[in-house]
Amino acid sequence: MFFPLPTKMKRPHKSPQATGSSCGNKSLSPWAAFVLCLALGIVGCASNDQSTATLKNLENETEPALVETAEVSMDEERAFEDELIDPFDESPQEAQIEEYDPFEPVNSVVFEFNYQFDKYLLKPVAQVYNFFIPPDVQHSIVNVFQNVRFVPRFLNNLFQAKFRGAGIEMSRFLINSTLGVGGLFDPAKIMFDLDTPLEDLGQTLGSYGVPPGPYLVVPFYGPFTLRDGFGFIGDTFLDPFNWLVLPIIEIADAPRLVQHDPTIAYARLGLTVAESINLRALTLESFQGVEEGTLDLYGAIRNGYLQQRQKLIEE
């Protein structure tokens, strides 16, 4: 469910409904905010491509989100500044992202719960996992899950009339499933330079003009908009893995690889936990100290998430 953010945004608009949080003088870059957002929502988002997409693009970033000015040349500094969006920039030429958050009091409580869950449980477990599991193995695990879930991405490319993207998704699946040993490796990208943005149903709905709706923070799942929440559910139904391999959707007379319901439940739980820990381990160093970078962590993450999703829709 892992992106350079190419345009600048105005100071985030406070809707009449959202009055509970206000940003202080210090603020996170949207990239840093979104990386932390990924960590806080990584458990639930492990079941779709939003986290994987963010991780994938984080790996492609050549400049860190937080750097000391003295350590970069003038050219590098200018390039770095161009990559990021300043959520408090007053530039008049760009439309601002409306942060419609009518449930902010509840969202803030859920956000704090997710943050404490990550701080005291998920992150420590990921640190132990990271000590024993080499990074190359962790990336191979991400590749496998991404390869298995190619169908919703393929279909969403078709829904958006991105036929080239659909062709690349199909080619990547065939190549990585064979030459890549079931998706453990990514020869489609390494050998054939086949790569395309990861599409989901939330992006598809957004591309057809469906507004994001209210901002939501879901326990264990992290941030969504109402539109992206429906997209998340829709992608679950679009994925044949969920009704042919380890079905959570029962279809009469449909073949099932696993027949025993308790086995399905335990297997799905195990896969979700394993993928969540693996993704969290890969982001351990991506936002060291991010929590101290802002006085309003909730507001910064909300702004970063909404800008990121808007950027994906506009790609």
C-alpha positions in Angstrom: 0.0 0.0 0.0 6.3 3.6 -0.5 7.6 8.6 -4.2 9.1 11.9 -5.0 6.6 14.7 -4.3 7.1 17.1 -7.2 4.9 20.0 -6.5 4.6 22.5 -3.7 1.5 23.0 -1.6 0.0 25.8 0.3 -0.3 25.9 4.1 -2.7 23.0 4.8 -6.3 24.2 5.0 -8.1 23.6 8.3 -11.7 22.6 7.7 -14.3 23.9 10.1 -14.8 20.3 11.4 -11.1 19.8 12.2 -10.0 22.0 15.1 -8.3 19.6 17.5 -4.7 19.8 16.3 -2.5 22.6 15.1 1.0 22.5 13.8 3.8 24.2 15.7 6.8 26.1 14.4 8.6 22.8 13.6 7.3 20.5 10.9 8.2 17.3 9.2 8.8 17.1 5.6 5.9 15.2 4.0 8.3 12.4 3.1 9.4 11.9 6.6 5.8 12.1 7.8 4.6 9.6 5.3 7.4 7.2 6.2 6.3 7.3 9.8 2.7 6.9 8.6 3.8 3.8 6.8 5.2 2.3 10.0 2.1 3.1 12.1 -0.2 1.6 9.5 2.0 -1.3 8.4 0.1 -4.1 10.1 -3.1 -3.7 8.3 -1.7 -2.4 5.1 0.4 -5.5 4.7 -2.6 -7.1 3.0 -2.4 -4.7 0.1 0.2 -2.8 -2.0 0.1 0.6 -0.4 2.9 -0.1 2.1 4.9 -2.0 -0.5 4.5 0.9 -2.9 5.8 3.3 -0.3 8.7 1.1 0.6 9.6 0.5 -3.1 9.8 4.3 -3.7 11.7 4.9 -0.5 14.4 2.5 -1.9 14.6 4.6 -5.0 15.2 7.8 -3.2 18.9 8.8 -3.5 18.7 11.7 -1.0 17.7 11.3 2.6 14.6 13.1 3.9 16.6 14.8 6.7 20.1 16.0 5.9 22.5 18.5 7.3 22.9 21.5 4.9 26.6 21.6 5.4 26.9 18.0 4.0 25.6 18.7 0.5 26.8 20.8 -2.4 24.7 23.7 -3.6 23.4 21.7 -6.6 22.5 18.7 -4.5 20.7 21.0 -2.0 18.7 22.6 -4.7 17.7 19.2 -6.2 16.8 18.0 -2.7 14.6 20.9 -2.1 12.8 20.5 -5.4 11.9 16.9 -4.5 10.0 17.7 -1.4 6.7 19.5 -0.7 6.7 22.1 2.0 3.2 21.8 3.4 3.4 25.3 4.8 4.6 27.0 1.7 2.5 30.0 0.7 3.1 29.7 -3.1 -0.2 30.8 -4.7 0.1 28.9 -8.0 -0.8 25.4 -6.7 -4.1 24.2 -5.3 -4.0 23.1 -1.7 -5.0 19.7 -0.4 -8.1 20.0 1.9 -7.6 18.1 5.1 -11.2 17.1 5.8 -11.0 15.4 9.2 -14.4 15.7 10.9 -13.5 12.7 13.2 -10.2 14.2 14.4 -10.9 13.6 18.1 -11.5 9.9 17.6 -8.8 9.7 14.9 -6.3 11.2 17.3 -7.0 8.6 20.0 -6.6 5.8 17.5 -3.5 7.3 16.1 -1.9 7.4 19.6 -2.9 3.7 20.1 -1.3 2.7 16.8 1.8 4.8 17.7 2.2 3.1 21.1 1.6 -0.3 19.5 4.4 0.3 17.1 6.7 1.8 19.7 6.4 -0.9 22.3 5.6 -4.0 20.3 6.0 -4.0 16.5 9.3 -2.0 16.4 11.1 -4.0 19.0 10.1 -7.2 17.4 11.2 -5.9 14.0 14.6 -4.9 15.5 15.1 -8.5 16.7 14.0 -9.8 13.3 16.3 -7.4 11.5 19.2 -8.7 13.6 18.8 -12.2 12.3 17.3 -11.8 8.8 19.6 -10.2 6.2 18.2 -7.3 4.2 18.4 -9.2 0.9 16.1 -11.9 2.4 13.7 -9.2 3.6 13.6 -7.7 0.1 12.9 -11.1 -1.4 10.0 -11.6 1.0 8.5 -8.2 -0.2 9.0 -9.3 -3.8 7.1 -12.5 -3.2 4.1 -10.8 -1.7 4.1 -8.1 -4.4 4.3 -10.8 -7.1 1.4 -12.7 -5.7 -0.8 -9.6 -5.6 -0.3 -8.6 -9.2 -4.0 -9.2 -10.2 -5.5 -6.2 -8.5 -2.7 -4.0 -9.8 -3.2 -5.4 -13.3 -7.0 -4.8 -13.2 -6.7 -1.3 -11.8 -4.3 -0.4 -14.7 -7.0 -1.6 -17.1 -9.8 0.3 -15.1 -7.7 3.5 -15.6 -7.0 2.7 -19.3 -3.3 2.4 -18.5 -2.8 -0.4 -20.9 1.0 -0.1 -21.0 1.0 -0.4 -17.2 -1.2 -3.4 -17.4 1.1 -5.0 -20.0 4.1 -4.3 -17.8 2.4 -5.8 -14.7 1.6 -9.0 -16.7 5.1 -9.2 -18.0 6.6 -8.7 -14.6 4.4 -11.4 -13.1 5.4 -14.0 -15.8 9.1 -13.2 -15.7 9.4 -13.0 -11.9 7.3 -16.1 -11.4 9.7 -18.1 -13.6 13.1 -16.5 -13.8 12.6 -14.9 -10.5 11.8 -18.3 -8.7 8.3 -17.5 -7.7 8.9 -13.8 -7.2 11.9 -14.1 -4.8 13.9 -12.0 -7.2 13.0 -9.2 -9.7 14.7 -10.0 -13.0 11.9 -8.1 -14.8 13.3 -4.9 -13.5 17.0 -5.9 -13.3 17.3 -7.6 -16.7 14.5 -6.0 -18.7 13.9 -2.7 -17.0 10.2 -3.4 -16.6 8.7 -1.3 -13.9 5.5 0.7 -13.4 3.7 2.5 -10.5 1.6 0.3 -8.3 -2.1 0.9 -8.8 -4.9 0.3 -6.4 -8.7 0.8 -6.4 -8.5 3.9 -4.3 -6.4 5.5 -7.0 -8.8 4.2 -9.7 -11.8 5.8 -7.9 -9.8 9.0 -7.5 -8.9 9.1 -11.2 -12.6 9.1 -12.0 -13.3 12.1 -9.7 -14.5 10.3 -6.6 -13.5 12.7 -3.7 -11.4 11.4 -0.9 -14.0 11.9 1.8 -13.2 12.2 5.5 -9.8 11.2 6.8 -9.8 8.1 9.0 -7.4 6.3 11.2 -8.1 2.7 11.7 -6.7 0.6 14.6 -3.7 -1.4 13.4 -4.4 -0.3 9.8 -3.3 3.3 10.1 -4.6 6.2 7.8 -7.2 6.0 5.1 -9.6 8.3 3.5 -13.2 6.9 3.0 -12.5 6.5 -0.7 -9.3 4.6 0.0 -11.0 2.5 2.6 -13.5 1.3 0.1 -10.7 0.8 -2.4 -8.8 -1.4 0.1 -11.9 -3.6 0.5 -12.4 -3.7 -3.2 -8.9 -4.8 -3.9 -9.4 -7.6 -1.4 -12.2 -8.9 -3.5 -10.2 -8.4 -6.7 -7.4 -10.6 -5.5 -8.0 -14.3 -6.4 -5.6 -15.3 -3.7 -8.4 -14.4 -1.2 -10.9 -16.8 -2.7 -8.8 -19.6 -4.3 -5.8 -20.1 -2.1 -6.5 -18.9 1.4 -10.1 -17.8 0.9 -11.8 -15.2 3.1 -14.5 -15.1 0.4 -16.5 -18.3 0.0 -17.8 -19.0 -3.5 -20.1 -22.1 -4.0 -18.3 -24.9 -5.8 -15.2 -22.8 -6.4 -11.9 -24.7 -6.0 -9.9 -24.0 -2.9 -6.3 -24.8 -2.3 -6.9 -25.0 1.4 -10.1 -26.6 2.6 -9.8 -26.5 6.4 -11.2 -23.3 7.8 -9.1 -23.1 11.0 -6.0 -23.7 8.9 -7.0 -20.8 6.6 -7.5 -18.5 9.6 -4.1 -19.4 11.2 -2.3 -19.2 7.8 -3.7 -15.8 7.0 -2.8 -14.5 10.5 0.7 -15.8 10.2 1.2 -14.3 6.8 -0.1 -10.9 7.9 2.1 -10.9 11.0 5.2 -12.0 9.1 4.8 -9.5 6.3 4.1 -6.7 8.8 7.3 -7.4 10.8 9.3 -7.8 7.6 8.1 -4.4 6.2 8.7 -2.7 9.6 12.2 -4.1 9.7 12.9 -2.6 6.3 11.8 0.9 7.5 13.6 0.9 10.8 16.3 3.4 9.7 14.1 5.5 7.4 12.6 7.7 10.1 15.1 7.6 13.0 14.3 10.7 15.0 11.3 11.6 12.9 9.1 11.8 16.0 11.1 14.6 17.3 10.9 16.6 14.1 7.5 18.1 14.7 5.3 19.4 17.4 2.2 18.0 15.7 2.9 14.5 14.6 -0.7 13.7 13.8 -1.2 16.7 11.6 2.1 16.2 9.8 1.3 12.6 9.0 -2.2 13.4 7.9 -0.9 16.1 5.5 1.8 13.8 4.2 -0.6 10.9 3.6 -3.1 13.1 1.7 -0.5 14.7 -0.5 1.0 11.3 -1.3 -2.3 9.8 -2.3 -3.1 12.8 -4.5 0.3 12.5 -6.2 -0.3 8.8 -6.9 -3.7 9.6 -8.5 -2.2 12.3 -10.7 0.6 10.0 -12.0 
